[in-house]
């Protein structure tokens, strides 16, 4: 196919040229495609920036919009960039500026925005209403531009110069990621943690032949600005190897008690670029379409102070974990991210893996440091040359002045100075411009010191430029400095599990309800409760969790069913009946009370009343209680059957329950007092009483002291006594004190209502026991459930304790 094209000139009234339309369109389209790819959509692999982003940061640096100066109107920045560097409309420039300022889009924001720069669910205000300046991290990308570190190219009309690439003191492309759509290709790169990326880059600098597996030890996966959870790492490894891959992200959630016996799913982090309003809308659509059951309400409590908090209420009797699985399937609480690492390398688009991305950046950074070092070397040599000329002039200043005074003009003076003192032309010119105040003795000393410093710097720079190892070491130090300055801890949790499978049918409400299956309820030493699912083994019995997780410790455990009843004994002498159906649930082999819910909050107790123990309500054995004033009581099991929340002991004024446990006649009851006395006696010595009784004397308590621990147990060779001593005058949580672990058999049994035997000898400055516990396999924890080390077992019963490294708030056991 051919077409005609007519051109007219003054000398030629018309000329018709036949062209091939297909070739013309192909050539024009290729030029357009190349322009979009190179000049708009794809980032440069060296600094990780698209042209518009680079121009914004450079122009803001030229305007002096540093972090220590005031903000200016975004419209002014957009106008400067559009008028001088970027030949496109103001809307795309402002869009790029806004993204550089959004902390939910970039892992390390490069623009410090003031005003409404948008959210995940809403756009930004107009540029006339917002203000901006460079963020501190942007200075690391634009530093040293005046030291010939990169090439400068003309702008679109040749009036101004702009950098072809920024120096980039950290790997911005990996850290902040990128997204863009070009002609026939696109890029979608995930953000990463700056500290991890720098560690991998330094390792590659030191080990140029490092493999992908070695680098993934430093960069295990993306670190998204919004946090969340990445499920499954296979797609990430594919992306790091080939430049293409897919992974799935989930919201970070926690099942919490929203009130007395009311459970909810609290969402604190969402997948990358997913907003809470979008999630709420999808939940409402799924509920209205009868695809999702078990949800009572959804409340968005997000604010600037506390961050994202989306509370999803769960109806009673529905399994929060089952509902959560449906939320993952039906809403954006689980989303996918497709990695497509397309970037420009030498002006050509390439798909790069992790190793290639780091190598391209490191090659760029080595070149930047090399050019900067050469520039500084040249400048210091120039300055040294002038300083040496000044020193020559100062040493014979009288003759210098005579030469100048006897010269007819400046040209003759310069020539005669060069001839008489063997100076170069720059040195002679510099001497002619010398001010008289520089002729003092002190100025000479300053010049000599400056000369020595310049010589040292020149030697260092020449050594640096002459050694590849030193050059790489300098790059590594600067990278580490950037990581130390701008790095933050990882936000995204990586799980090597499997995402939710694709949904094929709507779930019936029954699928989400909790079955009445065997379970075990745990009360932790720090006052949290959790429900562990139990399963039948091959022999038909119950498989119980053998060991706890590495956080928190167990105070009590009760076997029951999911919809059964459990009793919670409170410090006010009440037994509160509850069902564990709405407690957070974990697998039986992964019990984690530290991740459970607060027992007091779950039961709706007041601030002065706390749960001290949980007990079964289906057995025949009595429940034993001990109080701070040394009172002991056993309550008949028949008194607790089918009773609601009831008072099970009549406490005296100022007294409170310190412990409770199932106590058959064969068990032993144990008291420990604050003045380090332990009393053990047979449970049969305490006859069971009714709920209204006030109990009987258990341990004789010294005036001013109190019982701090009580339990019922069947002693074994592994039973030990743990005591922690401290000062009653110390501020709570500040004095670690000392601890001792002794065999329970060391303590002789005595009669009820006696004073017991000494359990620990106080050291200087100690006058009270702060914690006491009796049981097997002890574990000490802090107030937040973190494990604390205890001394080795085997100490004598009345020995002194061993100093602790950290405060122990409670002691429990590691077995269920």
C-alpha positions, 0 to 999 in steps of 0.5 A, spaced: 500 500 500 502 506 498 500 513 499 502 520 497 505 526 501 505 533 499 511 538 501 511 545 499 516 550 499 517 557 496 522 555 490 517 548 489 510 549 489 509 542 490 512 535 491 509 528 491 512 523 494 510 516 495 511 512 501 509 505 504 503 506 509 505 500 513 512 501 513 511 509 516 506 506 521 511 501 523 516 506 524 512 511 527 509 506 532 516 503 534 518 510 535 512 511 540 513 505 543 521 506 545 519 513 547 514 510 552 518 504 554 525 509 555 522 515 557 516 514 561 514 507 564 520 503 566 525 505 571 532 505 570 535 499 574 541 503 577 537 508 581 530 505 580 527 511 578 522 513 572 524 519 568 519 523 571 520 521 578 528 523 577 526 530 574 522 531 580 527 529 585 532 533 582 528 539 581 526 539 588 534 539 590 535 544 585 530 548 589 533 547 595 527 543 598 531 540 603 528 536 610 531 542 614 527 547 610 520 549 610 515 545 605 512 549 599 506 548 595 506 542 590 503 546 585 510 550 585 514 543 584 509 541 579 510 547 575 518 547 575 518 540 573 514 541 567 517 548 565 524 546 565 525 538 565 518 534 563 515 536 557 508 533 559 502 535 563 501 537 570 497 531 572 502 525 571 507 529 574 503 531 581 501 523 581 508 521 581 510 526 586 504 524 590 506 516 590 513 518 592 510 521 598 505 515 600 508 511 606 503 506 604 506 505 597 513 506 598 517 502 603 522 508 604 518 515 602 522 520 598 518 526 599 515 529 605 508 531 604 504 536 608 497 535 607 492 530 604 496 526 600 491 520 599 489 514 602 488 507 600 481 508 599 481 516 597 485 520 592 490 526 594 487 533 594 489 538 589 496 540 588 494 547 590 492 545 597 498 540 599 505 542 600 512 538 599 519 537 600 525 532 600 525 526 605 531 525 608 532 518 604 532 523 597 538 526 599 542 520 599 539 519 592 541 526 590 548 527 594 554 529 590 551 531 584 556 537 583 562 532 583 561 529 576 558 522 579 553 522 573 552 524 566 548 530 565 544 531 558 540 536 555 532 537 557 527 537 552 529 544 549 536 544 550 536 550 555 537 546 561 541 540 564 538 534 568 542 528 570 541 521 566 541 517 572 541 519 580 547 517 584 543 513 589 546 511 595 542 505 596 538 500 592 532 504 591 529 499 585 529 493 590 527 497 596 521 501 593 519 497 588 516 500 581 510 499 577 508 501 570 505 499 563 509 500 557 507 498 550 508 491 549 511 490 556 510 492 564 513 492 570 511 490 577 516 490 582 515 489 590 518 493 595 523 490 600 527 491 606 533 496 606 537 493 611 536 486 608 537 489 601 544 492 603 546 486 607 545 482 600 549 487 596 555 488 601 555 480 601 555 480 593 561 486 593 565 481 598 563 475 594 562 476 587 560 469 585 555 469 590 549 464 589 541 466 589 541 461 595 546 465 599 543 472 597 536 469 599 539 468 606 539 476 607 533 477 602 528 472 604 522 476 601 519 482 599 517 487 605 511 491 604 510 498 606 503 495 609 506 489 613 501 483 612 503 476 611 506 473 605 504 466 604 508 461 600 515 462 598 516 458 592 513 464 587 518 469 591 524 464 589 522 463 582 521 471 581 528 472 584 531 467 579 528 469 573 525 476 574 518 473 574 513 470 579 507 470 584 506 470 591 500 471 595 499 476 601 494 476 607 492 481 612 495 480 619 489 478 624 488 476 631 482 473 634 481 477 640 476 478 646 471 484 644 468 484 651 465 479 656 465 472 652 464 476 645 470 474 640 472 478 634 477 478 628 481 484 629 485 486 622 491 490 624 495 490 617 492 489 610 495 486 603 499 491 599 495 497 596 488 494 599 484 499 603 479 498 609 473 500 605 474 496 600 475 490 605 468 492 608 465 493 602 466 486 599 464 483 606 458 486 606 457 484 599 458 476 601 454 477 607 448 480 603 449 474 598 449 469 603 456 467 601 459 468 608 456 467 615 458 468 622 459 475 622 455 480 626 458 487 624 464 490 621 467 496 625 473 501 622 477 504 628 482 506 623 486 513 625 492 516 625 494 515 632 493 507 632 494 506 625 489 500 621 484 497 626 478 493 622 474 489 627 470 484 625 465 481 630 463 474 630 457 471 632 457 466 638 458 459 636 462 460 630 469 458 629 473 465 628 478 461 624 473 458 619 470 465 618 477 467 617 478 462 612 472 464 608 474 472 609 481 470 605 477 467 600 471 472 599 475 478 600 481 482 599 484 480 605 488 475 601 491 478 595 496 476 590 502 480 587 505 478 580 512 480 580 515 482 573 522 485 574 522 489 568 527 495 568 532 499 563 539 496 563 543 501 558 537 503 555 534 497 554 528 493 557 531 487 561 527 482 566 532 481 572 533 476 577 535 478 584 542 477 583 542 481 576 539 487 580 544 487 585 550 487 580 547 492 576 546 497 582 553 495 585 556 497 578 553 503 578 555 505 585 562 503 584 562 507 578 559 513 582 564 512 587 570 512 582 568 518 578 567 522 585 574 520 587 577 522 581 573 529 581 575 530 589 583 528 587 583 533 581 580 538 586 585 537 591 591 537 586 588 544 584 588 546 591 595 543 593 598 547 587 595 554 589 597 553 596 604 551 594 604 557 590 602 561 596 607 558 601 613 560 596 610 567 596 609 568 603 616 565 604 619 571 600 613 576 600 618 582 600 621 580 593 614 578 591 611 585 592 617 589 589 616 585 583 609 587 583 610 594 584 615 595 579 611 592 573 607 596 569 601 592 569 597 585 571 600 582 565 607 584 566 606 582 574 604 575 572 609 574 567 615 576 572 612 572 578 612 566 573 619 567 571 622 569 578 619 564 582 618 559 577 610 559 578 605 556 574 600 561 571 594 559 576 599 560 582 601 567 579 594 569 578 592 567 585 598 570 588 596 577 585 589 576 588 592 575 595 589 579 600 594 583 605 591 579 611 593 573 608 601 575 609 601 574 617 605 568 620 598 565 622 596 564 615 603 561 613 601 556 619 594 555 616 597 554 609 602 549 611 597 545 615 592 545 609 598 543 605 599 537 609 592 535 609 591 535 602 597 531 601 594 526 606 587 526 602 591 525 595 594 519 598 588 516 600 584 518 594 590 515 589 590 509 594 583 508 593 583 509 586 588 504 585 585 498 589 579 495 587 578 492 594 579 498 597 573 501 592 569 496 594 570 497 601 568 504 600 562 502 597 560 497 602 561 502 608 557 507 604 551 502 603 551 500 611 551 507 613 545 508 608 542 502 612 543 505 619 540 511 617 534 509 613 533 502 615 527 500 619 525 493 622 521 488 617 514 489 617 511 483 613 511 476 616 514 470 611 510 464 612 512 458 608 505 455 608 500 454 602 495 460 601 487 459 601 485 455 595 480 457 590 473 457 592 469 453 588 462 453 592 459 457 597 460 455 604 454 453 608 453 456 615 454 450 618 461 449 616 463 455 620 460 453 626 464 450 632 463 442 633 463 440 640 469 436 640 474 434 645 479 440 647 483 443 652 483 450 655 489 453 658 490 459 663 497 462 662 502 464 667 500 471 665 493 471 665 491 469 658 487 463 655 487 459 649 483 453 647 487 447 644 484 442 639 485 435 641 484 429 636 484 421 637 490 417 636 491 410 632 489 407 639 482 411 640 485 416 646 487 423 646 493 426 643 495 431 648 500 437 646 507 434 650 510 441 650 509 449 650 511 454 645 517 458 647 513 464 650 509 464 656 508 458 661 502 454 663 498 455 670 492 451 669 489 446 664 482 443 663 480 438 659 473 439 656 469 439 650 468 445 645 461 447 648 462 444 655 463 448 661 469 450 665 470 454 671 474 460 673 476 461 680 477 469 681 481 472 686 474 475 689 472 468 691 467 467 685 467 461 680 465 464 673 462 458 669 464 459 661 464 455 655 471 455 651 467 456 644 469 463 643 476 462 646 482 463 640 483 456 638 490 453 636 492 446 634 493 441 640 501 440 638 502 448 638 499 451 644 501 458 645 497 462 651 501 468 649 497 469 643 490 467 647 486 472 650 486 476 656 482 471 661 479 477 665 477 481 659 474 474 656 470 473 663 468 481 663 471 482 670 472 488 674 479 491 675 480 489 682 478 482 680 482 477 677 482 469 674 487 465 679 485 458 676 481 454 672 477 448 674 473 442 671 466 442 673 464 435 671 469 431 676 467 428 683 473 431 686 473 437 691 476 444 689 481 447 694 482 454 695 487 458 699 487 465 701 492 471 702 490 470 709 492 463 710 485 460 709 484 454 706 477 451 703 475 445 699 468 446 696 464 439 694 464 438 687 456 437 688 456 444 690 458 446 683 454 442 678 449 446 674 451 453 678 451 459 674 457 465 677 457 463 684 461 465 690 464 459 693 468 462 699 466 467 704 472 472 704 474 476 710 475 483 709 481 485 705 482 477 704 483 474 697 484 468 693 491 466 691 490 459 688 485 454 687 486 447 684 482 440 684 484 437 690 482 429 692 483 426 698 490 423 696 493 430 694 497 435 698 495 442 699 501 447 699 502 454 701 508 459 700 508 466 704 511 472 703 516 471 708 519 465 705 515 459 709 512 453 705 507 449 708 505 442 706 499 438 708 494 432 706 488 435 703 484 430 707 485 434 713 480 439 710 473 437 710 469 439 704 464 445 705 459 448 702 459 454 698 457 459 703 462 457 708 468 461 710 474 455 710 478 454 715 486 455 718 491 453 713 497 456 714 499 461 720 501 467 717 506 472 720 503 479 722 504 484 716 505 478 711 501 474 706 500 467 703 503 469 695 501 462 692 497 456 693 496 449 690 494 442 690 498 436 687 500 429 688 508 430 689 513 426 685 520 426 684 520 431 679 516 436 683 520 442 685 519 449 689 521 455 685 521 462 689 524 469 687 526 474 693 526 481 692 526 488 696 519 490 698 521 497 697 523 496 690 519 499 684 515 493 681 519 491 675 525 494 677 529 489 681 530 482 679 532 479 685 534 472 686 531 465 685 532 458 687 529 451 685 529 446 690 526 439 690 519 439 693 521 432 697 526 437 701 520 440 705 517 436 710 510 435 711 507 439 717 500 439 720 495 444 718 494 451 721 502 451 722 507 456 720 511 451 715 518 451 714 523 456 711 523 456 703 529 461 702 534 465 706 534 472 704 540 476 701 542 483 703 537 488 701 531 482 700 525 482 705 520 478 701 518 473 696 515 476 690 513 469 686 513 462 688 510 456 685 510 448 686 510 443 680 514 440 675 518 443 669 518 450 671 518 456 666 519 463 669 516 469 664 516 476 664 510 480 664 509 480 657 510 472 657 518 472 655 522 467 658 526 468 663 532 464 665 532 460 672 538 457 676 539 450 676 535 445 680 538 442 687 538 448 691 537 446 699 530 448 701 533 454 706 539 456 702 539 463 699 537 464 691 542 466 685 541 473 682 537 473 676 539 477 670 532 480 669 525 480 672 521 474 673 513 476 674 510 469 674 512 462 674 508 456 670 510 449 667 512 447 660 507 441 660 500 441 659 
